[in-house]
Amino acid sequence: MKRITQFVLTDILRNRIIIGYAVLMAVLSWTVFNMEDSGNKGVLTMLNTVLLVVPLVSILFSTIYIYNSSEFIELLLSQPVKRHQIWVSLFLGLSLSFVTAFVIAVGLPLFLFAPLWQACLLLLTGCLVSVIFVAIAFLSAIFSRDKAKGIGISILLWLYFALLFDGLVLFIIFQFSDYPIEKPMVLLSATSPLDLARILNLLQIDASAMMGYTGAIFKDYFGTGAGFVLAIVVLVLWAVLPFWWSLRIFKRKDL
């Protein structure tokens, strides 16, 4: 399993798309922090960029890579290698490559210009978002043998989490504005990894005041040490559960 992971990791890190992705994120990071007059504003701008670009590239590239590696996977299945080892190796290789590219591209400007704790948190959530959307890509790809359909599912999932979910939240707030829905909104935020990652970072740069009473509710839940740990655990579950589901399907699926 270790050799398969190393092969996938080195193969992806040499891919021009991954190199271009790292260069793009590095250029955006240096540009943002050189244009903003404070580290907090730079972190806020980078947060929006990370939550839009990172999941899109992670889910699309991973989905396409899995489909393009179908012959390689079939070759491995003909060898004395267990199915779960193959699937886990592919996942680790893809996840580590995206995490490596993200940390190299964004890490240095973050630690140079942003406050230490905010830089560490944005780097952590960016890495978790990368792994989460790689896991979602595995689930999308294993559901359908048709490449176009699998890529379409991945794009729709990214659209939902990155754009449509916020619209859904606003719709619920307007429809039930006469009711005390602040606490249910905390539970609703846990159903979107991007929304949860955004809230965690906003709380650390004291932007929760811009969110009114709802922001105060979020601060009560996620602003404490226990709430922060719980939020990180939920994000980890967002990475583990989709991959575990895809692994169960892969073990049974006739390729």
N, C-alpha and C positions, 0 to 999 in steps of 0.2 A: 504493500500500500504506500509506503514511503517513497519508493522509486516512481510510482505512478504520479504521486503528488508533485514530486520534484520535476518530472517531465512536463506536466501540465503547467506548473508555475513558470518554468523557464521559457516554455513555448509562448505563453501569454505575455510575459514581460518583454519579449522581443517583438511582439505584434505592434504594427504601426499605429493601430487605433488606440491601444493602451498608452503608447508613448505620446501620441497626439493629445490624448485625454489628460495626461500628466502635465504636458506643456501648457495646455489651455488653462488648467486649474492654477498652475504656477503663475502664469501671466495675469489671470484675474485677481489672484491673491495680492501680488505685488502692486498691481494697479490700484486696487481698492484701498489698500492701506496707505499708499502714497498720496491718494486724492483726498482721503478723509482727514479731518483735523484732530480726531481723537480715536483712541483704540476701541472705545465702546461702539462708535458709529461704524468703524471698520468691521468689527465682529458682527454687528447687526446686518450689514450689507452682505458679508460673506455667508452668514447663516441662510439668507434667502437664496443665494447662489448655490450653496451646497445642497439645500433641500430640493432644488429644481434640477440641477445638472447631474449630481451624483446618482440618484435613483434611476434617472432616464438611461444614462450610459451603462450602469450596472445591469439593469434588467434586460436591455436590448442586446448588449454584447453577449451576455451569458446565455440568453435564449438561442441566439444565432450560433454560438460556439457549440452548444450541446447538439443542435441539429447537424452542424457540419462535422461533428465528431462521431456520428452514428457508426461509420465503418470502423473507426478506432475502438469504440465501445464493443461492437460485435466481435472484433478480433480479441479483445481482452476476455470476453465471455467464453471464447473457445479455449482459453487457457485455464489452468487450475487456480483460478482466482475467484473468491466469493463475490457475489453480486454487491453486497453492501460495501465491500472494500473498494470496488470500482467507483460506486456512486459517491462515497465519502471522499475518495481521493480527488475526483473531479470537483467536488464542492470546495474542498480545502484549497486546491490549486487556484480556482477562480477567485475565491474569497481573499486569499492571501495576496494575489496579484493586485486586486483593486485596493486593498488596504495599504499595500506597499506604495502604489502609485499615488494614493491620496496623501499619505503621511509625508512622502518626499516632496510633493508639490506644494502642499498647504502648510506643513509643519513649521518650516523655517520662518516665513513671514508672520505667522501667528505668534510664535514665541518672541519675535523681535519687536512687534508693534502692539500686541494685545496684552492685557493683564494675564498673569500666569494661569489663574484658575479658569478664566473664560477661555483661554487658548486650549487648555487641557480638555475642557468639557466639549468645545466645538470639535476638537480632533477626535474625541471618543465617540460622540454622536455621529460624526461623519463616517467613521469606521463601521459603526453598528448599522447605519443606514446602507452602506455598501454591502455588508454581509446579508442584511435582511432582503434586499432586492435581488441578490444573487439566489437566495433561497426561494423567493417567489418565482424567479425565472425557471428554476428547476421544476417547480410544481406546474408552471404553465407548459413547459416543454414536454413533460411526461404525460400530460393529459391527452395530447393529440399527436399522431404521427405526421400530420400535415404541417409543414413548416410555416406556411402563410397563416394558418389558423393559430398556431402557437405564438407566433410573433404578434398577431392581432390581439390575442388575450393579454400578452405582456404589456402592449401599448395601452389597452383599455384599463388595466390595473394601475399603471402609472398615472394615467389621466385621472382616475378616481381618487387616488391618494394625494396627488399633487395639486389638483384643481377642483374636482367635483366635490370632494369631501368638505372643503371649506364652504362651498355653496350650500351644501346640505345642512351644515351647522348653522349658517346664517338663516336659512329657511326655518329651521326648528326654533331658533331664538325669536324670530319675528312672529311665528304662529303661536308660540306659547309665552309671549312676553309678559302676560298678566299673571303668570304662575312662577313660583320659585323653582326654577330649573337649573340653578347654578351647580348644585351638587350632581344631578344627572349628567351635566355637561362634562364634569370631571371623568365620569365613567365613559362617556362617549369619546372623549379625547384619547382614551387608551385603545380604541378600535382603529386608530390610524397611527402608525409609527412615525410618520413625518410630523403630524400634529403634536405628538408627545415630545419628540425631539425639539420642536420649535418652542414649546412651552418651557422645557427645562432650560434652554439657553436664554430665553427672554427673562426668566426669573433671575438669572445670574447677572444680567446687565441692568437690573432694576427697571426693565421695560414693562413689568406687570402692571404698573400704575396706569399705563395707557389703556389697559383692558378693563378699567372700572372695577365694579364689584366682583365680576367674574374673575378678574385678575387676582383680587384678594382671596377668593376661594381657592384658586390654583396655588397661591402662595402658601395658604394654610395646609394644603395637602402635599404639594411637591417641594415647598420651600424648606421643610425640615429634613434632617438627615435620614430618617426612616422613609419619608416620602420620596426622597431622591433615590435611595437604594431600590425602593419598590418600582419606581419608574424605569430604572436601568434593567431590573429583572424583567419587566414587561417587554422592553425592547429586545432583550435576549431571547425571550419566548417567541417574539415575532420572527426571529431568525431560526430558532430551533424547530418550531411546530410546522411551518410550511415544508422545510427540508425533510423532517421526519415523515410527513404525509407523502411526499414525493418518493422517499426511500421505500415505503411500504408498497407503493404502486409499482416501482421499478423491480422489486423482488418478485412480484407476481406476473408482471407483464411479459407477454410473448413477443420478443423482438425479432 
